[in-house]
Amino acid sequence: MSKKVNFVHIEDDEKTSMAVEVVGNDLLRVHVGFLKDCHSYRLEVPLPAPVVVSQVLNKITDVNNGPLCKFEAVEDDAIAGKKMIVLLETVEKGSFQDQIVFSGIGCSMKVVFEASVLGADDGTPLLKDGIHLIGRTTMSIDD
C-alpha cells in the first residue's frame, strides 16, 4: 500500500482571514484564531464598511487600550479598504480576550479581540491573513 500526502489549498477566506463581526452599532468582535503564548503580534484588522465604524474612527478623541492590546493606527489600503493596526501580546495558554474602546464626540465603539492561545508544547499555529509575529515576550501573568 502506497502512502501519499495530499496538500489541499484552502480557498475559503473564512479559514484564512480574521473574522470581524459587527454587533449592534457600537461593537466589533474580532476572532483572531490561534496564537502562541508569550508572543507579540501585529494585527491588520480589516474594517467592515458600515457607516457607524467609519464615523467613529473619523471622530476619535480618546482611545482606551486594554492591558494586552494597543491601538496603533487606521490605514487606508486602495485594494483592501480601511484596516486597523493593533499590537497584541499573549501571556498564557487558554482563551484570550481583550478590548480597545474608542471614544469620539457623541459616539463610541468597542473592539473586542478573541483568540485561542496555544502553550509551549502545543505546536505552532497557522496565523491567519493580516497577523504578523513580532517576537517572543518575557511578560508573564504575574507582571
Backbone bond lengths (Angstrom), bond angles and torsions (degrees), N, CA, C in turn:
res aa  C-N    CA-C-N  psi(-1)  N-CA   C-N-CA  omega(-1)  CA-C   N-CA-C  phi
1 M - - - 1.444 - - 1.534 108.66 -
2 S 1.306 115.32 132.22 1.457 121.79 -179.11 1.526 109.70 -92.25
3 K 1.313 115.35 132.16 1.467 119.62 176.89 1.513 108.08 -103.88
4 K 1.314 116.15 122.50 1.454 121.34 178.55 1.516 109.43 -125.81
5 V 1.313 115.28 144.52 1.454 120.81 176.73 1.515 107.63 -104.37
6 N 1.308 116.38 125.51 1.460 121.39 176.85 1.516 109.06 -106.74
7 F 1.336 116.04 123.74 1.454 120.86 176.09 1.517 107.82 -95.31
8 V 1.308 115.17 123.84 1.458 120.51 -177.11 1.520 109.20 -100.80
9 H 1.314 116.30 128.72 1.467 121.16 176.78 1.528 107.82 -80.41
10 I 1.327 116.72 125.02 1.456 121.10 -178.70 1.518 109.38 -86.84
11 E 1.311 116.85 119.32 1.464 121.53 178.81 1.528 111.63 -95.23
12 D 1.310 116.74 -16.36 1.459 122.23 -173.40 1.526 110.49 -74.79
13 D 1.339 117.91 113.31 1.462 122.29 -179.92 1.515 112.37 -61.28
14 E 1.348 117.57 -27.07 1.459 121.08 179.99 1.515 111.51 -60.32
15 K 1.325 116.81 -34.11 1.454 120.71 -176.33 1.522 112.29 -85.85
16 T 1.326 118.79 -21.32 1.458 120.90 -176.47 1.523 113.48 -110.56
17 S 1.328 118.47 -4.91 1.459 122.12 -178.81 1.524 110.87 -119.19
18 M 1.332 115.13 151.78 1.461 119.66 174.21 1.524 108.70 -64.95
19 A 1.311 116.88 138.32 1.462 120.63 176.92 1.521 108.60 -89.61
20 V 1.324 116.72 122.72 1.467 121.95 178.13 1.519 106.92 -113.44
21 E 1.322 115.19 115.57 1.465 121.99 -175.81 1.528 109.66 -109.74
22 V 1.326 116.56 127.71 1.461 121.66 175.92 1.522 107.38 -90.02
23 V 1.335 116.51 122.71 1.462 121.80 -179.90 1.523 107.33 -118.44
24 G 1.307 116.28 108.73 1.462 120.04 -178.24 1.516 111.34 67.27
25 N 1.323 115.44 -152.91 1.464 120.88 -177.40 1.524 114.19 -96.63
26 D 1.342 116.81 -10.26 1.462 117.06 -171.58 1.524 114.91 -137.40
27 L 1.338 117.14 22.34 1.463 119.80 -178.77 1.522 110.86 -140.66
28 L 1.330 115.19 129.50 1.463 122.18 170.07 1.514 106.98 -115.19
29 R 1.321 116.86 131.22 1.460 122.10 177.24 1.528 106.74 -112.23
30 V 1.341 116.19 120.03 1.465 121.66 -177.27 1.523 108.74 -108.82
31 H 1.333 115.88 115.82 1.463 122.06 177.83 1.526 107.33 -94.25
32 V 1.331 115.87 106.52 1.453 122.18 -171.58 1.529 112.28 -82.11
33 G 1.314 117.84 -28.97 1.463 121.16 -178.04 1.517 110.39 102.01
34 F 1.336 116.27 -141.23 1.458 121.77 -177.97 1.521 110.78 -100.27
35 L 1.348 115.27 135.85 1.454 122.94 176.52 1.520 108.22 -130.41
36 K 1.305 117.86 174.31 1.464 123.74 -179.75 1.526 109.37 -108.97
37 D 1.338 117.41 142.33 1.472 119.84 -179.65 1.528 111.11 -67.67
38 C 1.335 115.35 152.22 1.469 124.40 179.12 1.528 112.53 58.02
39 H 1.335 116.72 42.13 1.461 122.48 177.03 1.526 109.25 -131.83
40 S 1.319 115.80 157.11 1.466 120.07 174.04 1.524 108.68 -116.97
41 Y 1.329 114.86 146.53 1.460 122.29 -174.01 1.524 110.32 -134.05
42 R 1.315 115.36 153.79 1.465 122.59 171.06 1.516 106.17 -111.89
43 L 1.334 115.84 119.87 1.462 121.40 -178.93 1.519 110.21 -102.84
44 E 1.310 116.22 134.07 1.468 122.29 171.06 1.528 105.26 -110.38
45 V 1.321 115.61 93.76 1.460 122.00 -173.37 1.524 109.59 -88.16
46 P 1.339 117.48 116.72 1.465 119.34 177.50 1.525 109.73 -68.37
47 L 1.316 116.26 130.46 1.466 119.49 -178.03 1.519 110.01 -93.65
48 P 1.332 116.35 133.32 1.459 119.49 177.33 1.524 110.66 -68.04
49 A 1.303 116.15 163.66 1.462 122.21 -173.20 1.521 117.36 -79.24
50 P 1.341 120.73 -11.38 1.468 118.10 -175.08 1.522 113.41 -49.98
51 V 1.296 114.27 142.86 1.459 121.86 -177.06 1.519 111.50 -59.18
52 V 1.327 117.98 -36.40 1.468 121.90 -176.48 1.525 110.52 -58.75
53 V 1.329 117.24 -44.54 1.462 121.04 -178.94 1.517 109.99 -61.31
54 S 1.312 117.78 -47.81 1.465 121.49 -179.56 1.522 111.34 -62.61
55 Q 1.328 116.71 -40.90 1.464 120.01 -179.10 1.517 111.18 -63.09
56 V 1.329 117.19 -44.22 1.474 120.31 -179.09 1.518 110.10 -66.42
57 L 1.329 117.42 -46.50 1.461 120.15 -176.74 1.528 112.23 -66.33
58 N 1.315 117.45 -25.67 1.468 120.55 177.26 1.523 112.32 -80.07
59 K 1.343 117.59 -15.35 1.466 121.28 -176.49 1.529 112.68 -116.18
60 I 1.309 118.68 21.69 1.464 121.42 -175.70 1.528 110.42 -62.03
61 T 1.330 114.81 127.30 1.461 120.21 173.10 1.525 110.56 -117.55
62 D 1.344 116.38 -20.08 1.456 119.90 -177.89 1.527 109.44 -150.96
63 V 1.337 116.10 141.27 1.457 122.29 177.18 1.518 108.00 -127.94
64 N 1.327 116.34 122.92 1.465 121.55 176.17 1.522 107.91 -106.19
65 N 1.347 115.84 104.02 1.455 120.73 179.22 1.517 110.43 -76.89
66 G 1.324 115.62 149.96 1.458 120.39 173.20 1.525 109.09 -78.63
67 P 1.328 117.66 175.53 1.468 119.81 -178.56 1.533 113.56 -66.33
68 L 1.340 117.77 -25.22 1.463 120.61 -176.27 1.523 114.05 -119.19
69 C 1.326 117.69 -3.15 1.471 122.42 178.80 1.520 109.07 -121.68
70 K 1.336 115.89 136.08 1.460 119.89 179.58 1.521 109.32 -132.48
71 F 1.335 116.49 122.29 1.458 122.15 177.37 1.520 109.14 -70.86
72 E 1.336 116.46 133.15 1.462 121.53 178.60 1.524 111.86 -107.82
73 A 1.336 118.06 -52.26 1.462 120.85 -174.69 1.523 110.65 -170.82
74 V 1.324 114.91 168.78 1.466 121.94 167.86 1.520 105.48 -114.69
75 E 1.330 115.48 125.17 1.460 120.58 179.68 1.515 109.43 -111.03
76 D 1.317 115.92 149.86 1.459 122.09 177.91 1.517 108.19 -110.17
77 D 1.326 116.20 115.29 1.457 122.34 -179.80 1.518 108.39 -105.65
78 A 1.325 117.39 129.28 1.463 121.38 -176.98 1.529 112.10 -59.78
79 I 1.324 117.63 -32.09 1.466 120.79 -178.34 1.527 111.51 -93.10
80 A 1.325 116.56 -50.19 1.466 120.86 -173.58 1.522 114.26 -86.50
81 G 1.322 118.52 -13.64 1.462 121.08 -176.37 1.521 110.68 86.67
82 K 1.330 116.45 -157.83 1.468 120.85 -178.33 1.523 110.41 -75.79
83 K 1.340 114.25 141.99 1.454 119.41 174.06 1.519 109.28 -141.49
84 M 1.325 115.31 144.82 1.449 122.70 -179.47 1.527 108.38 -97.31
85 I 1.324 117.09 132.03 1.459 122.02 178.58 1.532 107.88 -99.74
86 V 1.336 115.54 123.65 1.461 121.92 -176.89 1.521 108.79 -133.52
87 L 1.330 116.95 138.08 1.459 122.04 171.63 1.517 107.48 -97.88
88 L 1.329 116.38 134.34 1.461 121.60 -175.23 1.519 108.99 -133.75
89 E 1.321 117.23 138.74 1.462 122.19 176.51 1.521 109.74 -121.78
90 T 1.325 115.64 138.02 1.460 120.59 174.80 1.522 107.90 -103.44
91 V 1.323 116.05 144.21 1.453 120.49 -174.67 1.527 112.02 -114.79
92 E 1.333 116.09 -39.73 1.456 118.41 -177.21 1.524 110.84 -148.40
93 K 1.312 115.12 162.06 1.457 123.77 179.00 1.529 110.18 -63.92
94 G 1.332 116.49 144.56 1.459 120.97 176.46 1.513 111.71 127.14
95 S 1.311 115.12 -156.86 1.464 120.48 179.17 1.523 109.34 -82.41
96 F 1.327 115.46 137.50 1.462 121.85 179.51 1.519 108.32 -114.52
97 Q 1.334 116.20 134.77 1.459 120.65 171.91 1.526 108.54 -149.76
98 D 1.320 115.30 130.47 1.456 121.52 176.55 1.522 106.96 -149.67
99 Q 1.322 117.33 167.66 1.459 119.42 -176.58 1.518 111.79 -144.98
100 I 1.330 114.07 157.83 1.457 122.77 172.21 1.519 106.14 -126.57
101 V 1.331 116.98 134.07 1.460 121.47 -179.90 1.527 108.42 -113.73
102 F 1.335 115.08 124.25 1.460 122.36 177.89 1.521 108.05 -102.38
103 S 1.316 116.88 132.68 1.459 121.42 177.49 1.515 109.11 -123.03
104 G 1.327 115.10 141.55 1.452 121.63 176.84 1.512 108.86 -140.45
105 I 1.302 117.02 -178.02 1.454 121.23 179.08 1.521 108.73 -69.47
106 G 1.319 115.92 110.96 1.457 121.56 178.19 1.520 115.65 73.73
107 C 1.345 118.14 13.14 1.462 119.38 179.84 1.525 110.09 -154.76
108 S 1.324 115.57 158.11 1.461 121.12 174.61 1.519 108.57 -152.68
109 M 1.322 114.81 160.45 1.453 120.27 179.49 1.528 108.19 -150.88
110 K 1.332 115.87 138.20 1.455 121.82 177.34 1.526 108.02 -110.80
111 V 1.335 116.01 135.38 1.457 121.52 175.34 1.522 107.11 -116.79
112 V 1.333 116.51 117.90 1.462 122.45 -178.34 1.524 108.48 -105.18
113 F 1.322 115.73 128.66 1.461 122.03 178.92 1.521 109.16 -105.70
114 E 1.338 116.89 130.25 1.459 122.28 179.62 1.523 109.13 -127.83
115 A 1.342 115.96 139.77 1.459 120.65 178.73 1.526 109.20 -153.58
116 S 1.314 115.07 163.14 1.457 122.19 169.48 1.517 106.12 -106.77
117 V 1.330 116.36 125.83 1.459 120.87 -175.01 1.523 109.17 -107.10
118 L 1.335 115.16 124.21 1.456 122.37 179.38 1.519 110.07 -86.71
119 G 1.330 115.53 146.47 1.456 121.14 178.11 1.517 111.96 -82.65
120 A 1.321 115.66 -179.45 1.463 122.46 -176.18 1.528 112.55 -59.81
121 D 1.316 118.46 -34.89 1.473 122.05 -176.66 1.523 113.50 -99.93
122 D 1.334 117.21 13.54 1.463 120.29 -174.98 1.525 114.13 -99.66
123 G 1.310 118.23 9.02 1.458 120.35 179.40 1.520 111.98 92.80
124 T 1.323 115.19 -176.54 1.460 122.10 -178.06 1.522 109.36 -109.93
125 P 1.333 117.87 123.93 1.467 119.50 -178.06 1.525 112.24 -76.27
126 L 1.313 116.17 149.46 1.456 121.92 171.91 1.523 106.20 -82.90
127 L 1.328 116.55 116.89 1.461 120.63 -177.62 1.515 110.50 -77.88
128 K 1.310 116.02 140.02 1.456 121.24 178.63 1.522 110.51 -74.81
129 D 1.325 115.95 163.12 1.464 121.42 178.91 1.525 109.70 -55.14
130 G 1.314 117.05 136.90 1.455 121.92 177.81 1.511 114.27 89.55
131 I 1.354 118.19 -0.75 1.462 121.65 178.42 1.521 107.60 -109.57
132 H 1.332 116.31 124.13 1.456 121.06 -177.15 1.525 109.36 -123.33
133 L 1.322 116.45 129.06 1.453 121.73 177.61 1.524 109.49 -73.79
134 I 1.328 116.38 126.99 1.468 120.88 175.55 1.522 109.07 -91.44
135 G 1.338 117.01 -45.60 1.465 120.41 179.19 1.512 111.40 162.99
136 R 1.329 114.27 -175.75 1.466 121.01 178.18 1.523 109.61 -80.56
137 T 1.307 115.86 151.11 1.467 120.67 174.54 1.508 108.69 -115.45
138 T 1.303 116.27 159.19 1.462 121.06 176.61 1.516 110.26 -102.71
139 M 1.342 115.38 3.07 1.457 121.27 -177.49 1.526 110.10 -67.28
140 S 1.319 116.63 138.68 1.458 120.60 173.58 1.511 108.14 -125.10
141 I 1.303 116.67 169.81 1.465 122.40 -177.15 1.522 110.90 -63.40
142 D 1.356 118.04 -22.41 1.460 121.62 -178.53 1.519 113.15 -81.26
143 D 1.358 117.59 -14.65 1.471 121.47 -177.45 1.506 112.43 -66.26
